[in-house]
Amino acid sequence: MRALVRRRAHDAELTDEIRYHLERDVERRIARGESSAEAWSSARRQFGNVTVVAEEARAAARVEAIEQLIQDTRYAARGFRRAPRFALTVILTIGLGLGLVTSAFTIFDAYVLRLLNVRDPRSLFEMQMHDKWGRERNASWNEYQALTRANPAFSESFASIWIIARRDGEPVMLQAVTGGFFRMLGVSPALGRLLEPGDASAPGSGPVLVLSHRAWLAKFGGDSSVVGKTLRLRDRSYEVVGVAREGFDGLGETPPDVWVPISMAAALDDRAAASGADDPNAEDRRKIGAGDDRRERGARPERVGNSGDGRSTGA
């Protein structure tokens, strides 16, 4: 850097050093009996071209590459001044390309590379039910209960249904989940409490809800007194019992605004009511050290996400 900023001083020092080496060589040759003219001629011939040696020394100090970069930059700047429209087009094109690449990587990182913000995400599996033709279908409530009772490969499980409701004319994304949802994922509350198994003990029981941290800030301004208040959804009152911790936005691509007990799904979604109980998607946590034979009842377990290691890809 010193050679670049103080180039003249550096060149002068380099010239003095070359001259010093030549003079010392000449003195040794004269001491061996050569004349002054013969000594200088022999010393220059052995030392080589002084200009070439100086350029090689400058290149060894990596000055030449930096100088070339500065020259190229100045040349490009002069070209941009001569054609400002072309320069603006180039800059906008590069900026747009970088912006698109950055946005794409941000999305890829959020849904593919980044681990789910839950306890032990690599042990999460998604259970998919398939009919005899190999087509994916949702599990019935009875099938989910039978799977959790009979399958020893999983230590914990939860079921969920996605529901879209409206409040004050605005859409609200709800996820109806079984009572062990938050406990299984190791999620703690920011305020109040989270859903518990007793909240979803029977159909129609548990008119309570938990707000996501994002929805709490966006829709309620971070008001800590929201716990204990009631919200109206589809002509029914639900008590706000808590707010999930910051950073937990569920397991899917779309973060929910609210979590409610799955026992309230029929009251919030006519499709769930028509199915008799509910129509959940089951997700299970594999018991540590359990075997890999998990094909009972036609269930095909897959890790949450496409990467096979618990990374978030929209479960």
C-alpha positions as CSV (number, residue, x, y, z in Angstrom):
1,M,0.0,0.0,0.0
2,R,2.9,2.3,0.8
3,A,4.4,1.6,-2.7
4,L,1.0,2.6,-4.2
5,V,0.4,5.8,-2.2
6,R,3.9,7.1,-2.3
7,R,5.0,5.8,-5.6
8,R,7.7,8.4,-6.3
9,A,9.4,7.8,-3.0
10,H,9.2,4.0,-3.5
11,D,10.7,4.3,-7.0
12,A,13.5,6.4,-5.7
13,E,14.2,3.9,-2.9
14,L,14.2,1.1,-5.5
15,T,16.6,3.0,-7.7
16,D,19.0,3.7,-4.8
17,E,18.9,0.0,-3.8
18,I,19.8,-1.1,-7.4
19,R,22.6,1.4,-7.6
20,Y,23.9,0.2,-4.2
21,H,24.1,-3.4,-5.4
22,L,25.9,-2.4,-8.6
23,E,28.4,-0.2,-6.8
24,R,29.2,-3.0,-4.3
25,D,29.8,-5.4,-7.2
26,V,32.0,-2.9,-9.0
27,E,34.1,-2.4,-5.9
28,R,34.6,-6.1,-5.6
29,R,35.7,-6.4,-9.2
30,I,38.1,-3.5,-9.0
31,A,39.6,-5.1,-5.9
32,R,40.2,-8.2,-8.0
33,G,42.2,-6.1,-10.5
34,E,39.7,-5.1,-13.1
35,S,39.7,-1.5,-14.4
36,S,36.8,0.8,-13.5
37,A,35.3,0.6,-17.0
38,E,35.6,-3.2,-17.2
39,A,34.1,-3.5,-13.7
40,W,31.0,-1.4,-14.5
41,S,30.5,-3.2,-17.8
42,S,30.8,-6.7,-16.2
43,A,28.6,-5.7,-13.2
44,R,25.8,-4.4,-15.5
45,R,26.0,-7.4,-17.7
46,Q,25.7,-9.8,-14.8
47,F,23.0,-7.7,-13.0
48,G,20.8,-7.5,-16.1
49,N,18.6,-4.7,-17.5
50,V,18.1,-2.2,-14.7
51,T,14.6,-1.2,-16.0
52,V,13.4,-4.8,-16.3
53,V,14.7,-5.6,-12.8
54,A,12.9,-2.5,-11.4
55,E,9.6,-3.6,-13.0
56,E,10.0,-7.1,-11.7
57,A,10.6,-5.7,-8.2
58,R,7.5,-3.5,-8.5
59,A,5.4,-6.5,-9.6
60,A,6.7,-8.6,-6.7
61,A,5.4,-5.9,-4.4
62,R,2.0,-6.4,-6.1
63,V,2.0,-2.7,-7.1
64,E,1.6,-3.4,-10.8
65,A,-1.7,-5.2,-10.5
66,I,-3.2,-2.4,-8.3
67,E,-1.9,0.2,-10.8
68,Q,-3.5,-1.7,-13.6
69,L,-6.8,-1.8,-11.8
70,I,-6.7,1.9,-11.2
71,Q,-5.9,2.6,-14.8
72,D,-8.8,0.3,-15.9
73,T,-11.1,2.1,-13.5
74,R,-10.1,5.5,-14.9
75,Y,-10.6,4.3,-18.4
76,A,-14.0,3.0,-17.6
77,A,-15.0,6.2,-15.9
78,R,-13.9,8.2,-19.0
79,G,-16.0,5.9,-21.1
80,F,-19.0,6.3,-18.9
81,R,-18.7,10.1,-19.1
82,R,-18.7,9.9,-22.9
83,A,-21.8,7.7,-22.9
84,P,-23.8,8.3,-19.8
85,R,-27.0,6.6,-21.0
86,F,-25.0,3.4,-21.7
87,A,-23.3,3.7,-18.3
88,L,-26.7,4.1,-16.6
89,T,-28.1,1.1,-18.4
90,V,-25.1,-1.1,-17.4
91,I,-25.3,0.0,-13.8
92,L,-29.1,-0.6,-13.6
93,T,-28.8,-4.0,-15.3
94,I,-26.0,-5.1,-12.9
95,G,-28.0,-3.7,-9.9
96,L,-31.2,-5.5,-11.0
97,G,-29.3,-8.8,-11.5
98,L,-27.6,-8.6,-8.1
99,G,-31.0,-7.7,-6.5
100,L,-32.7,-10.7,-8.1
101,V,-29.9,-13.1,-7.1
102,T,-29.9,-11.7,-3.5
103,S,-33.7,-12.1,-3.2
104,A,-33.6,-15.6,-4.6
105,F,-30.8,-16.6,-2.2
106,T,-32.7,-15.1,0.7
107,I,-35.8,-17.1,-0.1
108,F,-33.7,-20.3,-0.7
109,D,-31.9,-19.8,2.5
110,A,-35.1,-19.2,4.5
111,Y,-37.0,-22.2,3.2
112,V,-34.2,-24.7,2.3
113,L,-30.9,-24.1,4.0
114,R,-32.0,-22.6,7.4
115,L,-32.9,-25.1,10.1
116,L,-36.3,-24.9,11.6
117,N,-36.4,-22.7,14.7
118,V,-37.6,-25.5,16.9
119,R,-36.1,-28.1,19.3
120,D,-34.1,-30.8,17.6
121,P,-35.3,-30.1,14.1
122,R,-33.5,-33.0,12.5
123,S,-35.8,-35.4,14.3
124,L,-38.9,-34.1,12.7
125,F,-40.7,-36.2,10.1
126,E,-43.8,-35.6,8.0
127,M,-46.3,-38.4,7.7
128,Q,-48.1,-38.7,4.3
129,M,-51.0,-41.0,3.7
130,H,-51.4,-42.6,0.2
131,D,-54.2,-44.5,-1.3
132,K,-53.8,-47.7,-3.3
133,W,-53.1,-45.8,-6.4
134,G,-50.2,-44.0,-4.7
135,R,-51.9,-40.6,-4.6
136,E,-51.4,-38.5,-1.5
137,R,-54.4,-38.0,0.7
138,N,-55.0,-36.4,4.1
139,A,-55.3,-38.6,7.2
140,S,-58.6,-38.8,9.0
141,W,-58.8,-37.9,12.6
142,N,-59.3,-41.6,13.6
143,E,-56.3,-42.7,11.5
144,Y,-54.2,-40.1,13.2
145,Q,-55.2,-41.3,16.6
146,A,-54.7,-44.9,15.7
147,L,-51.2,-44.1,14.3
148,T,-50.1,-42.4,17.5
149,R,-51.4,-45.2,19.6
150,A,-50.0,-48.1,17.6
151,N,-46.8,-46.8,16.1
152,P,-43.8,-47.1,18.6
153,A,-41.4,-45.3,16.3
154,F,-42.5,-41.8,17.4
155,S,-42.2,-40.3,20.8
156,E,-44.5,-37.3,20.1
157,S,-46.8,-36.2,17.4
158,F,-49.2,-33.4,16.4
159,A,-51.9,-32.9,13.8
160,S,-52.9,-29.7,12.1
161,I,-55.4,-28.0,9.8
162,W,-54.9,-24.7,8.0
163,I,-57.9,-22.4,8.1
164,I,-58.4,-18.9,6.6
165,A,-60.8,-16.8,8.7
166,R,-61.6,-13.1,8.6
167,R,-61.5,-10.5,11.3
168,D,-62.6,-6.9,10.7
169,G,-62.6,-7.6,7.0
170,E,-59.0,-8.8,7.0
171,P,-57.9,-12.4,6.4
172,V,-56.4,-14.2,9.3
173,M,-54.2,-17.3,8.8
174,L,-55.1,-19.9,11.5
175,Q,-53.5,-23.2,12.2
176,A,-55.6,-25.6,14.2
177,V,-53.2,-27.9,16.1
178,T,-53.4,-30.6,18.7
179,G,-52.6,-29.7,22.3
180,G,-49.0,-31.0,22.3
181,F,-47.9,-28.9,19.3
182,F,-45.8,-26.3,21.1
183,R,-44.5,-28.7,23.7
184,M,-43.3,-31.1,21.0
185,L,-41.5,-28.4,19.2
186,G,-40.0,-26.9,22.3
187,V,-41.5,-23.4,21.8
188,S,-41.9,-21.1,24.7
189,P,-44.3,-18.2,25.2
190,A,-43.4,-14.6,25.0
191,L,-46.5,-13.7,26.9
192,G,-49.0,-15.8,28.8
193,R,-49.1,-19.5,28.0
194,L,-49.3,-21.7,24.9
195,L,-51.8,-24.4,23.9
196,E,-52.0,-27.5,26.1
197,P,-53.4,-31.0,25.6
198,G,-56.4,-30.1,27.7
199,D,-57.4,-27.3,25.3
200,A,-58.1,-29.9,22.6
201,S,-59.6,-32.6,24.7
202,A,-63.0,-32.8,22.9
203,P,-64.7,-31.4,19.7
204,G,-65.9,-27.8,20.4
205,S,-63.8,-27.4,23.5
206,G,-61.0,-24.9,24.0
207,P,-62.2,-21.6,22.6
208,V,-58.7,-20.1,23.1
209,L,-56.0,-19.0,20.8
210,V,-52.3,-18.1,20.7
211,L,-51.0,-15.2,18.7
212,S,-47.8,-15.4,16.7
213,H,-45.2,-12.9,17.7
214,R,-45.3,-11.3,14.2
215,A,-49.1,-10.9,14.3
216,W,-48.9,-9.6,17.9
217,L,-46.6,-6.8,16.8
218,A,-48.3,-6.0,13.4
219,K,-52.0,-6.3,14.5
220,F,-51.9,-5.4,18.2
221,G,-48.9,-3.1,18.4
222,G,-47.1,-5.3,20.9
223,D,-49.7,-4.6,23.6
224,S,-48.9,-6.8,26.5
225,S,-52.4,-6.5,27.9
226,V,-53.8,-8.5,24.9
227,V,-53.5,-11.7,27.0
228,G,-56.9,-12.3,28.5
229,K,-58.8,-10.4,25.9
230,T,-61.3,-12.0,23.5
231,L,-61.3,-12.0,19.7
232,R,-64.3,-12.7,17.5
233,L,-63.8,-15.3,14.7
234,R,-66.8,-16.5,12.8
235,D,-69.3,-15.2,15.4
236,R,-67.5,-16.9,18.3
237,S,-65.4,-15.5,21.0
238,Y,-61.9,-16.8,21.6
239,E,-59.7,-15.9,24.6
240,V,-56.1,-14.9,23.9
241,V,-54.1,-17.0,26.3
242,G,-50.6,-16.2,25.0
243,V,-48.1,-15.0,22.4
244,A,-45.5,-17.3,20.9
245,R,-41.9,-16.4,21.2
246,E,-40.1,-14.3,18.6
247,G,-38.7,-16.2,15.7
248,F,-41.2,-19.0,15.7
249,D,-43.4,-18.8,12.6
250,G,-44.6,-22.4,12.4
251,L,-43.3,-25.1,10.0
252,G,-44.8,-24.1,6.8
253,E,-44.0,-21.6,4.0
254,T,-46.8,-19.3,5.2
255,P,-46.5,-18.2,8.8
256,P,-49.8,-18.4,10.7
257,D,-51.2,-15.4,12.6
258,V,-53.0,-17.5,15.2
259,W,-53.0,-21.0,16.6
260,V,-56.2,-22.6,17.9
261,P,-56.9,-26.0,19.3
262,I,-57.8,-28.5,16.6
263,S,-61.0,-29.2,18.6
264,M,-62.2,-25.8,17.3
265,A,-61.6,-26.5,13.7
266,A,-65.2,-27.5,12.9
267,A,-66.4,-24.2,14.3
268,L,-64.0,-22.3,12.1
269,D,-64.1,-24.3,8.9
270,D,-67.2,-25.9,7.4
271,R,-65.0,-28.5,5.6
272,A,-63.8,-29.8,8.9
273,A,-67.3,-29.9,10.2
274,A,-68.4,-31.9,7.2
275,S,-65.7,-34.5,7.8
276,G,-67.2,-35.5,11.1
277,A,-64.2,-34.7,13.3
278,D,-61.3,-33.0,11.5
279,D,-59.0,-33.7,8.6
280,P,-55.5,-33.3,10.0
281,N,-52.1,-33.6,8.5
282,A,-50.0,-35.6,10.9
283,E,-46.4,-34.8,11.7
284,D,-44.3,-37.0,14.0
285,R,-41.0,-36.8,15.9
286,R,-39.1,-40.0,15.6
287,K,-38.1,-41.6,18.9
288,I,-34.3,-41.5,19.4
289,G,-32.8,-44.9,18.7
290,A,-36.0,-46.3,17.2
291,G,-35.9,-48.5,14.1
292,D,-36.7,-47.4,10.6
293,D,-39.7,-49.6,10.0
294,R,-42.4,-46.9,9.9
295,R,-44.7,-48.1,7.2
296,E,-47.7,-49.2,9.3
297,R,-51.1,-48.3,8.1
298,G,-49.9,-47.1,4.7
299,A,-48.1,-44.2,6.2
300,R,-44.9,-43.1,4.5
301,P,-42.7,-40.9,6.7
302,E,-40.5,-38.3,5.2
303,R,-38.3,-35.7,6.9
304,V,-39.8,-32.2,7.1
305,G,-38.3,-30.4,4.0
306,N,-36.7,-31.6,0.8
307,S,-33.2,-31.6,2.2
308,G,-33.7,-34.5,4.6
309,D,-32.2,-32.8,7.6
310,G,-34.9,-30.7,9.1
311,R,-34.3,-27.6,7.1
312,S,-37.3,-25.5,6.5
313,T,-38.8,-26.0,3.0
314,G,-42.4,-25.5,3.9
315,A,-43.7,-28.5,5.8
